[in-house]
Amino acid sequence: MDVERWRPEQVWIYRQPVDMRKSIDGLCAIVAMELDRNPADRSLYVFCNRARDKIKLLIWHRNGFWMLYKRLDQQRFHWPDWFSDESLSLSIAQLDQLLDGYNLNAMRPHRAITAAHII
């Protein structure tokens, strides 16, 4: 199996909580209508429920969609909160951290400032 074929071109997380009863077609509709993106564009789309204990991943591979589902037993996913658009692009490393339970909100760098003058 060629692993590069499975590597997404981009990772997009959807900001709003999603009803986890949604199937592939329901998630594709969110990608197409609310994100104005093609769900079959080889990007990985990430969705979470309101309780943040369930997550679904959607990606197109060759001739159909894969949907992966993870349900946490006692813990919660730490959903990023530093974006105001409907989606946020993450790196593969950030996705791995999110799925492993890291709080990406706490890992934000200091905000940039511009010095008025140098002493």
QUIQUI-V164739 format. One line per field, one symbol per residue. psi: psi as a letter, one per 20 degrees, with the letter a starting at -180 (. if undefined). A space follows every 10 residues. Layout:
psi: ???
This chain:
psi: pohhhipqhq ppqpgqqqoi ipaggghhhg gghhilqoik jjqpppqqrh ikiqqpppqp ofjrqppqpp pqgiaqqnpq jjqirirppq rhghgggghi jqnhhijqrq qqqpphqp.
